[in-house]
């Protein structure tokens, strides 16, 4: 997209401007009326438009073309020219999104300066758009556990469709990363990815933020939906959207158009919608806080994003990924993880999920001990001075039990920890703890431990047993 489209009903003017621009090194295309103009844009959007405000024998005048182009291709700078120019026309054109206004007969030097500035604006917009698409939240999916592979397979199936997706999961589990992955793998990857933080926008401002507004002082101010045209809009924590806004979003999803606040023109948008929530939306519907109709529209493809507890096997891989990322972005030490740190992180509690793991890695790298492997003692909640070699520190409760009960309690907790570490996989657990698989099954049964491939292990009554742990 590097050429300039010149739209003027006077052939001499079109060709004069074209000759000037070609001498400056630009490539040009020409159109004499609105039909030719729209055909050229639909064939390939230009980097810039020069548009006459008055077009004889044309279905649309310059202002109509300006509105249409800025609606469907908002990043194209448009310079308005007119032989009948006055301040009212200039103000109207600027309000509708024109980059600048030049009156005929124009000064060639003035025209080339304005065009050069507009082309630079177009280039910067494209670069900023590309930077936004590769910004703070990565779209890279990291993991190899069973839960992760199930999630990845579901995401792969929806990337090439245009269906609406509802992502559910705990805070920090990676729902936005999943949404960005869908975007990057879809046929809309070249379009914008716009996040609507439903929880952080004040309810009274939600409609202006989403739909934009029109005011005499500032003209047209585009909302997030208009900015997402041609790409994906991501409703983060959609359950926090005000009820009044929900009904209007429902109408947008049905009609694919809306009006800005205080505006009269209809704005058409081509969007794919992805939503996420940490809440039970059916409970929200029952409580009257979420509209059933909107839920039905958004929940076309429901995908559950697993918690970090459900994919503990991925923790070392994720931790190393974050170490490499902080090394690139902040220059923090590129450290490996010791075997003890690997094992400990897989047994720790992660209520904040992947976000919490990322924060822990950043803190360890900032406050850490040199450039060697990260040690277990550097992780939160671990003693700064290790216990004496060959000894462990008994908790008060364990130290007061008879040997037989203490041994049973220790074995239960130890095996629960290892099974959860290996995602419920009995074979891998048996190999690590140095037991035959059949012996481990018998031990687990005697300790009242039930295993599942999804959530690892839990204590149950002695008569319960689950033999399906090797998924």
C-alpha positions in Angstrom: 0.0 0.0 0.0 2.3 2.8 -1.3 0.3 4.6 -4.0 -1.9 7.7 -4.0 -5.5 7.8 -5.3 -6.5 11.1 -7.0 -10.2 11.7 -7.3 -11.3 14.7 -9.4 -14.0 15.2 -12.0 -11.6 17.5 -14.1 -9.2 15.4 -16.2 -6.6 18.2 -16.4 -6.5 18.5 -12.6 -6.2 14.8 -12.1 -3.3 14.5 -14.6 -1.6 17.6 -13.4 -1.5 16.3 -9.8 -0.5 12.9 -11.0 2.5 14.3 -13.0 3.6 16.4 -10.0 3.5 13.4 -7.6 5.2 11.0 -10.1 8.0 13.6 -10.4 8.3 13.4 -6.6 8.6 9.6 -6.8 5.1 8.6 -5.9 2.9 6.1 -7.8 -0.7 7.2 -8.6 -4.1 6.0 -9.6 -6.9 8.2 -11.0 -10.7 8.3 -10.6 -13.2 10.7 -12.0 -16.3 9.9 -9.9 -17.4 8.0 -6.8 -18.0 4.7 -8.5 -14.5 4.6 -10.0 -13.1 5.8 -6.6 -14.8 3.0 -4.6 -13.8 0.4 -7.2 -10.1 1.5 -6.8 -10.3 1.4 -3.0 -12.0 -2.0 -2.9 -9.4 -3.4 -5.3 -6.5 -2.1 -3.1 -6.6 0.5 -0.4 -4.2 3.4 -1.3 -1.7 4.9 1.1 -3.3 8.3 0.6 -6.3 10.0 -1.1 -6.6 13.4 -2.8 -10.3 14.1 -3.1 -12.2 16.8 -4.8 -15.2 18.0 -2.7 -17.4 18.6 -5.8 -17.8 15.8 -8.3 -20.0 16.2 -11.4 -22.2 13.3 -12.6 -21.3 11.3 -9.4 -23.6 9.4 -7.0 -21.6 10.7 -4.0 -19.9 14.0 -3.4 -16.6 14.3 -1.7 -18.0 14.5 1.8 -20.0 11.3 1.3 -16.9 9.5 -0.1 -14.9 10.9 2.9 -17.4 9.4 5.4 -17.5 6.1 3.7 -13.7 5.7 3.4 -13.1 6.8 7.0 -15.7 4.3 8.1 -14.3 1.3 6.3 -10.6 2.3 6.0 -9.9 4.7 8.9 -6.1 4.7 8.5 -6.1 6.2 5.0 -5.2 9.9 5.2 -7.5 12.0 2.9 -6.6 15.5 1.6 -9.7 17.5 0.4 -9.3 20.0 -2.5 -12.0 22.3 -3.9 -12.3 25.3 -6.2 -15.3 26.5 -4.2 -13.7 26.2 -0.8 -14.7 28.1 2.3 -14.2 27.7 6.0 -17.5 25.8 6.5 -16.5 23.1 4.0 -13.0 22.9 5.5 -14.5 22.5 9.0 -17.0 19.9 7.8 -14.2 17.9 6.1 -11.9 18.0 9.1 -14.7 16.9 11.4 -15.4 13.9 9.2 -11.7 12.9 9.4 -9.9 14.6 6.6 -6.2 15.1 7.1 -6.1 18.6 5.5 -7.9 20.9 3.2 -6.4 22.7 0.2 -8.2 25.3 -2.0 -7.9 25.5 -5.8 -6.0 27.0 -7.5 -3.4 25.3 -5.2 0.3 26.1 -4.8 2.3 23.1 -6.0 4.9 23.5 -3.2 2.1 23.6 -0.6 0.5 20.5 -2.1 3.7 18.5 -2.1 4.5 19.4 1.5 1.0 18.4 2.7 1.2 15.2 0.8 4.6 14.3 2.2 3.4 14.9 5.8 0.2 12.9 5.2 2.3 10.0 3.8 4.5 10.1 6.8 1.4 10.0 9.0 0.2 7.0 7.1 3.5 5.2 7.6 3.5 6.0 11.4 0.0 4.7 11.8 0.9 1.4 10.1 4.0 1.1 12.3 2.0 1.9 15.5 -0.6 -0.6 14.5 2.0 -3.3 14.1 3.6 -2.4 17.4 0.2 -2.6 19.2 -0.4 -6.0 17.7 2.9 -7.2 19.1 2.7 -5.4 22.5 2.6 -6.2 26.1 0.7 -9.4 25.9 2.3 -12.2 23.8 0.2 -14.5 21.6 2.8 -17.3 22.0 1.3 -20.5 23.5 3.8 -22.3 25.8 3.3 -25.8 27.2 3.2 -29.5 26.6 0.9 -30.9 29.3 -2.3 -32.8 28.5 -4.5 -29.9 29.6 -2.4 -27.5 27.4 -2.6 -29.7 24.4 -6.3 -30.0 24.7 -6.6 -26.2 24.9 -4.3 -25.7 21.9 -6.3 -28.1 19.8 -9.5 -26.3 20.6 -8.0 -22.9 19.7 -6.6 -24.3 16.5 -10.1 -25.3 15.4 -11.5 -21.8 15.8 -8.8 -19.7 14.3 -9.9 -19.8 10.7 -13.6 -19.4 11.4 -15.4 -16.2 12.2 -17.3 -17.7 15.1 -17.6 -15.9 18.4 -15.6 -17.4 21.2 -16.1 -17.3 25.0 -13.0 -18.0 27.1 -13.6 -19.0 30.7 -11.0 -19.5 33.4 -9.4 -18.2 36.6 -7.7 -14.8 36.8 -4.2 -14.9 35.3 -4.7 -18.2 33.6 -3.9 -16.8 30.1 -7.3 -16.0 28.5 -6.0 -12.9 26.7 -3.0 -14.8 25.4 -5.4 -17.4 24.0 -7.5 -14.6 22.4 -4.4 -13.0 20.8 -3.3 -16.5 19.6 -6.7 -16.8 17.8 -6.1 -13.4 16.3 -2.6 -14.1 15.1 -3.5 -17.4 13.5 -6.7 -16.1 11.8 -7.3 -14.4 8.5 -7.7 -11.1 10.5 -4.1 -11.2 11.7 -3.4 -8.1 9.6 -6.2 -6.2 11.3 -6.4 -4.6 14.8 -6.8 -6.5 18.1 -8.7 -4.1 20.4 -9.2 -4.9 24.1 -12.3 -3.7 25.9 -11.6 -3.8 29.7 -15.2 -4.1 30.9 -14.2 -3.9 34.5 -12.0 -0.8 34.3 -14.3 1.5 32.3 -16.7 3.7 34.3 -20.3 2.5 33.5 -21.4 6.1 32.6 -18.6 6.3 30.0 -18.9 2.8 28.6 -21.0 3.8 25.5 -18.7 6.6 24.6 -15.7 4.3 24.9 -17.3 1.6 22.8 -19.2 3.7 20.2 -17.3 6.9 20.1 -19.0 10.4 20.0 -19.5 13.5 18.0 -19.2 17.0 19.4 -19.2 20.4 17.8 -15.9 21.2 19.4 -13.9 18.0 18.6 -15.9 16.5 15.7 -15.8 12.7 15.4 -14.0 10.7 18.1 -13.9 7.0 17.2 -14.8 4.4 19.8 -13.1 1.0 20.3 -15.6 -0.8 18.1 -14.8 1.5 15.2 -11.1 1.1 15.9 -11.4 -2.7 15.7 -13.0 -2.6 12.2 -11.6 -5.4 10.1 -10.1 -7.2 13.1 -11.0 -8.6 16.5 -12.6 -6.9 19.6 -11.8 -8.7 22.8 -14.3 -8.1 25.7 -12.2 -8.8 28.8 -14.4 -9.7 31.8 -17.6 -9.2 29.9 -19.7 -9.9 33.0 -18.7 -6.4 34.2 -20.4 -4.7 31.3 -23.4 -2.5 32.4 -26.8 -4.0 31.6 -27.8 -1.0 29.4 -24.6 -1.4 27.3 -25.2 -5.1 27.0 -28.5 -4.5 25.1 -26.7 -2.1 22.7 -23.8 -4.5 22.1 -26.5 -7.2 21.3 -27.9 -4.9 18.6 -24.4 -4.3 17.2 -23.8 -8.0 17.0 -27.1 -8.4 15.1 -26.8 -5.4 12.7 -23.0 -4.9 12.5 -23.6 -1.2 12.8 -24.3 1.5 15.4 -24.4 5.3 15.9 -21.9 7.3 17.8 -23.0 9.1 21.0 -24.7 12.4 19.8 -24.2 11.2 16.2 -26.9 10.4 13.6 -24.9 8.5 10.9 -24.8 4.8 11.0 -21.2 3.3 11.4 -20.8 -0.1 9.8 -18.2 -2.4 11.3 -16.8 -5.8 10.4 -15.7 -7.4 13.6 -15.0 -10.8 15.2 -15.8 -10.9 18.9 -13.9 -12.8 21.5 -15.1 -12.6 25.2 -13.7 -13.8 28.5 -14.9 -14.1 32.0 -13.9 -15.5 35.4 -17.5 -15.7 36.6 -20.3 -18.2 36.1 -22.4 -16.3 33.5 -25.4 -18.6 34.0 -25.4 -17.5 37.7 -25.1 -13.9 36.6 -28.1 -14.4 34.2 -30.1 -15.9 37.1 -29.3 -12.9 39.3 -30.4 -10.5 36.5 -26.9 -9.1 36.0 -26.3 -10.4 32.5 -28.6 -10.7 29.5 -29.5 -14.2 28.3 -29.7 -13.0 24.7 -26.2 -11.6 24.8 -24.8 -14.7 26.4 -26.3 -16.8 23.6 -24.7 -14.5 21.0 -21.2 -14.5 22.6 -21.1 -18.1 23.8 -21.1 -19.7 20.3 -17.8 -21.6 21.0 -17.0 -21.9 24.7 -13.4 -22.8 25.6 -12.2 -23.4 29.1 -8.6 -22.1 29.8 -7.0 -24.4 32.4 -5.5 -23.1 35.6 -1.8 -23.5 36.3 -2.7 -26.1 38.9 -4.2 -28.2 36.0 -1.0 -27.9 34.0 1.8 -28.1 36.6 4.0 -30.0 34.1 4.3 -26.7 32.1 5.6 -24.6 35.0 9.4 -25.2 34.3 8.9 -24.4 30.6 6.9 -21.3 31.3 9.4 -20.2 33.9 12.3 -20.5 31.4 10.2 -18.7 28.8 9.7 -15.7 31.2 13.4 -15.7 32.1 14.3 -15.4 28.4 11.6 -12.7 27.9 12.9 -10.5 30.8 16.4 -10.9 29.5 15.4 -9.6 26.1 13.1 -6.8 27.3 14.8 -5.6 30.5 18.3 -7.0 30.3 17.8 -9.1 33.4 20.2 -12.1 33.9 19.6 -15.1 31.6 19.5 -17.7 34.4 18.6 -21.4 34.3 16.6 -23.1 37.0 18.1 -25.7 39.3 16.5 -29.1 39.6 15.3 -28.3 43.1 13.7 -25.0 41.9 12.0 -26.9 39.1 10.5 -29.4 41.5 9.5 -26.9 44.1 7.7 -24.6 41.7 5.6 -27.5 40.5 4.5 -28.1 44.1 3.8 -24.5 45.1 0.3 -23.0 45.3 -0.4 -20.6 42.3 -3.7 -18.9 43.0 -2.7 -16.1 40.6 -1.9 -18.7 37.9 0.5 -17.8 35.0 0.4 -14.1 35.9 1.7 -14.9 39.4 4.4 -17.2 38.0 5.6 -14.4 35.7 5.7 -11.9 38.6 7.7 -14.4 40.8 10.3 -15.0 38.0 10.7 -11.2 37.5 11.2 -10.6 41.2 13.7 -13.5 41.5 15.7 -12.1 38.6 15.7 -8.6 40.0 16.6 -9.6 43.6 18.5 -12.7 42.6 21.9 -14.1 43.4 24.2 -13.6 40.4 23.8 -15.4 37.1 23.9 -19.0 38.1 20.8 -21.3 38.2 17.9 -20.1 40.2 17.9 -22.0 43.5 14.9 -23.2 45.5 15.8 -20.9 48.4 15.2 -17.8 46.2 11.6 -18.6 45.6 8.9 -16.9 47.8 8.2 -18.5 51.2 11.5 -20.4 51.2 14.0 -20.1 54.0 17.0 -17.9 53.1 19.3 -20.1 55.1 19.0 -23.8 54.1 18.6 -26.5 56.6 21.6 -28.4 57.7 22.7 -31.0 55.1 21.0 -34.3 55.6 18.3 -33.0 57.8 14.7 -31.7 57.3 12.7 -29.5 59.7 9.6 -31.2 61.0 6.4 -29.2 61.4 5.0 -29.0 64.9 2.1 -31.3 64.1 4.2 -34.0 62.5 6.8 -34.0 65.3 4.1 -34.9 67.9 2.8 -38.0 66.1 3.9 -41.6 66.7 6.3 -42.9 64.1 3.7 -45.0 62.2 1.2 -42.1 61.8 3.9 -39.6 61.0 5.3 -41.9 58.3 1.9 -42.5 56.8 1.1 -38.7 56.8 4.5 -38.0 55.2 4.1 -40.6 52.5 0.6 -39.4 51.7 1.7 -35.7 51.4 4.9 -36.7 49.5 3.1 -38.8 46.9 0.3 -36.2 46.5 2.9 -33.6 45.8 4.7 -35.8 43.2 1.5 -36.9 41.5 0.3 -33.3 41.2 3.8 -32.4 39.9 3.5 -34.9 37.1 -0.2 -34.0 36.3 -1.6 -37.3 37.6 0.7 -39.5 35.4 1.3 -42.6 37.5 4.1 -44.0 35.2 6.2 -40.8 35.5 5.5 -40.5 39.2 6.6 -44.1 39.8 9.8 -43.6 37.8 10.7 -40.4 39.8 10.0 -41.9 43.3 11.7 -45.2 42.4 8.8 -47.5 42.7 7.2 -50.1 40.4 4.0 -48.8 39.0 1.9 -51.6 40.5 3.5 -51.0 43.9 2.7 -47.3 43.7 -0.9 -48.1 42.9 -1.1 -50.3 46.0 0.6 -47.7 48.1 -1.8 -45.0 46.9 -4.8 -47.3 47.6 -3.6 -47.9 51.2 -3.1 -44.2 51.8 -6.6 -43.3 50.4 -5.2 -41.2 47.4 -7.3 -40.9 44.3 -5.6 -39.8 41.1 -7.1 -38.3 37.9 -5.3 -37.1 34.7 -6.8 -33.7 34.9 -6.2 -32.5 38.5 -3.5 -34.9 39.8 -4.4 -36.4 43.1 -6.6 -35.9 46.2 -7.2 -37.7 49.4 -10.3 -39.9 49.4 -11.8 -42.6 51.5 -9.8 -45.8 51.5 -12.3 -47.7 49.5 -12.2 -45.2 46.5 -9.8 -45.9 43.7 -9.2 -44.4 40.2 -7.2 -46.5 37.8 -7.3 -44.0 34.9 -4.3 -41.9 35.9 -2.1 -42.5 32.9 -3.8 -40.2 30.4 
